[in-house]
Amino acid sequence: MLDIDKYIAAAEEAVRQLEIPATPSGLYDPIRYTLQAGGKRIRPVLTLAVADAVAPDGRRRAANQAAAIEMFHNFTLLHDDVMDRADMRRGRPTVHRQWNEATAILSGDAMLTLAGAAMMKGCDEAQLRPVMELFNRTAMEIYEGQQHDMDFESRTDVTIGEYMEMIRLKTSVLLGCACALGAIMAGADSAVTDAFYGYGESLGLAFQLRDDYLDTYGDPATFGKQIGGDIACGKKTWLLINALAEDTTGTVAAEISDPSPREEKINRVRAVYDSLGLPQRCLGLIRRYADDAIVRLATVGLQPEAMDFFTRLAMQTVDRTR
């Protein structure tokens, strides 16, 4: 049985092998600080696991791309924290709090460039163009998703379709990219590469919807942060958008325009979610996207062990508590 812990360890090693200069320390220390904070490493895990599923030595071939995709992901988090004025990330002060905003912006810029350089390493002539085209397209889609998310903050008419497209761009395409990179580096044809991209994209939708659910219905002891933050700040999530559309009492709209104190607001809005059956409907949608991810691999011809691994990974997304 393929073991996800093995791939997490391989992803950590790939990240440790990234070439980050020592000086000037003011530029590079925040990068090391960011990468050493850990995280789920789901993106490099996907790159390495897909590469292994395609070729016997796939993990070796895709190690640079796995590290690069994790570097890029952490760059987006570093800049997100500046935009969101976030104080903590993974239990530690964010870079702009530990240093300052100017440092966070500049070190983030350097992370993006280093990620691009790492992405090119190990590519042969046939791989370089598709790898970099995929990477650059994905980066632009993520920036577009972030802009949509920012635009939604001042709107109360966001539709579910718009929201799903936003999370596809902001979250899912990077998981799709991570999978496709592993396939390309392992020598897969376009049909197999596309199938793995679809797996990652559907997995990403399930992953983000699970985040939406856990922020309201998770256990703070395992989720790692205070429950109800999305409701408290009026963040447009799948739950809130549906509630705004379906709440005939006007409670949710009133809490956005004239909010109650934090805990009262959370309790009132969550009660509306419950009355509309939104928790169960959200869980059903998460499962649907996880199932869709698995279906995407049906035509790839994976070995049973590999298919079992990707199935278990998708189901872990459905059931995860943090």
N, C-alpha and C positions, 0 to 999 in steps of 0.2 A: 504493500500500500504506500503510495506517495504521501509524504508527510509535509504539511504546511510549515511546521517548525524548521524543517531542513531548508526550505526556501527562504524563510525569514532570516535564518543564520547566513545563507548565501547572499541575500540582499544586503545585510549589515556589512558583510565583508566587501561587497562591491562598493558600497558607500565609503568604507574606510580607505579603499584604494584610490578614491578620487584625488587628483593632484591639485591641492590648494596651496598656493605660495605662502611663505611665512611673513613676508613684509610687503607693504606696510601693514602692521598688525591691526591698525584701526579699520582697515578695509576687510581683512580676511578673518580676524578673530570672531566677528559676528556670524560669519558663514559657518565656521566650525561649531560655534555655540548652537546654531540652529540645527545643524545636522546631527549633533550629539544628543539632542533632546529626544530622539527616537521617534516613535509613532507606529502605526500599524504596518507600514511598509507594503501595503497591498499592491501598489503599482509596480515596484520592482519584482515582487513575488510573482505577479501575473506575467511579466516579461520573461522571467527565468523559467517558470513552469510551462508556458506555451512553447518556448524554445526547446525545452526538454521533450515535450510531447511530439514535436516535429522531427527532431534529429537527436541521435544518441549523445552528441557533444554540444547540444544546443545551449546549455547553460554557460559554457565557456565562451561560445560565440557571442552571446547577448549580454555579457556582464557589463560592458561599458554603457550600453543603452539602458540597462536596468538602473545603473547608478545615475545616469543622466536624467532619466525621467523622475527619479526621486529628488534630485537637485532642483529640477524645474518646479516640481510640486511645492517644495519648501520655499522657493522664491515667491510663488504666488501667495503662500501663507504669510510670508514676511511683509509683503506689500499690503495684503488684506488687513493685517493687524494695524498698520498705520492708518488705513482708510477708516477702519472701524473703531479706532482709538482703544483697541483691546489691551488690557493690562497683563493678561496671563495667557500662556500657550503651553500645553503639556506640563502644567504644574510649575512653570518657571516664568519669570518676567519676560515679556516680549522684547524683541531687540530694541524697539524704539523707547522702551522704558529702561532697559538695562544700559543703553547708550543714549541715543537721541534720534529724532526723526530723520535728520539729514544722513546719519550713519545708516539707518535702516533702508532708506531709499537707495543710497549708493551701493551698499553691500548687496541689496537685492538685485540691482543692475548687474553687478559682477557675477552673482549666482546665475543669472540668465545667460550671460556670455559663457561662463564655465560649463553650463549644462549643454549649450550648443556645441562647444568644443568636444566634450565627452561623447556626445551623440554621434559624432563623426568617427570616433576611434574604432578601429577594427572593421570598418566597412570596406568591402571590396568595391570595384568600379561599378558593378551592377547594383549594389545595395545602397550606395551613397545617395543617389538622387531620390529614390522612394522614401528612404529613411528621413531625409531632411525635408522633403515636401510634406510628409505626414506630420513631422514635428512642428514645422512652421504653421501649417494649417490648423493644427490642434491648438497651438498657442494663441492664434488670432481668435479662434472660436471661444476659448476660455475668457479672453478679454471682452468679447462681445457679451458673453453670459454675465460677467461681472457688471457690465454697464446696464444690462437689463435689470439685474438685481437691484442696482442703485436706483434706477428709474422707478421701480415698483414701490420704493419706500414712500413716495409722495402720491401714489395712486390708490384708489379704493375700488377700481373697476377692472383689476387684473383678472383674466380668465384662467381656467385650468389649463387650457391649451397653451397660453403664453407662459404659464408657470412651468409646465413640463418641458417646453422648449428651452427655457432659461436654465433649468437644472441639467438638461441634456448637454448644453453648451458649457456650463460652469463646472460640472462634475463628471458627467458620463463620458464625454469625448476623451478625457485623459485616460480613463480606464480602457476604453477602446484602443487608444493609441498604444498604451502599454502592452496590450495583447498583440496587436499587429506588429509592433517592433520585434517582439520575440519570434513571431512567425517569419518575418522578413529575414532576420539575421540567421535563422535556422534553415533558410532556403525554401520556404513554402511557396506554392504558387498563389496566384491572386485569389482564387476561390477559397482556399484554406485561410489565407490572410483576412479576407473579408468576413469569413465566418467567425474567426476569433475576434475581430473588431466588433462584430455584432454582439458576441457574448459579453465583451467588456462594457459595451454601451448599455445593454439591458441590465447588467449587473450594477452599473453606476446609478441607474434610475431607481432600482430597488434599494441601493445603499443610501441615497439621499432621502428617499421617502421614509426609510427606517429612522434616519436622523430626525426628520420632522416628528415622527411618532414618539421617539424616545425623549425628545425635548419636552413633551407634554405628559407622557405616560411612563417614562422610564423611572428606574430606581436611582436616586442621586448617589447612592453608595457605590453603584457599579457604573453608572453613566459618566461619572467624573465631573459633573458640574451641576449647578442648581437647576432644578426642573422648573419649566414655565418661562424661561427667558424669551422664547419666541413670542409668546402671548404678551408678555410684559412690554416688549418694545414694538409690538404691532407688526412683526415681520410677516410678510406674505408667504405663507406656507400652503401646502395642499389642504391642510385642515382649516386654516383661517379663510381661504378663498371660498371653499365650499360652504362654510358657515355663513359668510357674508351673503352668499347667493341664496341660501335656503332658510335662514333664520327669520321667521315671520314675526318674532317678538321685538326685533330691533335691538336686542341686547348687545350683539357683537358690534354693530355699527356705532352704537352709543359709546361703547367702551373704547373705540378708536378715536371718535371725535371729542369725547369728554371722559377720559379714563378715571376709574376709581383708583384708590391706593393699590399698590402692586399685588398683594396677595388676594385682595378682594377681586381685582380684575381677572387674575388667573382663574380663580374659582368660578366666577360668573361665566367666563368664556368657555372654560372646560365643561361646565354643566350643559352649555348649549351643544358642544361637540357630542357629549354623551347622548343627549336627547335626540340628536339627528343620526345616531349610529355611526358617526364618523370614525371612531377608533377601529371598529370591525371592518369597515369599508377600506380604510387605509391599509390594514394588515392584508386584506384580500388582494389589493393592488400590488403590494410589495411581493406577495407570493406569485402573482401573475407575471411580473417582470423577471423574477428569479427563474420561473419555469421557462419563460421565453429565452432567457440566456442559455439554458441547457439545450433547448430545441435548436438553437443556432448551430450547435456543434454536431447535430445528428448526421450530417452528410460529410463530415470531415474524415471519418474512418479512423478515429482514435483507438488505441489499444484500450481494453477494458479498464486497466488500472488508471490510465490518464482520464478517461471519461468519468470514472468514479471520483477522481480528485476534483475535477471542475464542477461536478454535481454537488459534492460536499461543500465546496467553497461557496457556491451559490446559495445553498440552504443555510449555511452559517450566516449569510447576510440577512436572511429572513428572521433568524432567531437571535441575532446578536443583541447584547444588552449594553454595549458601550461603543 
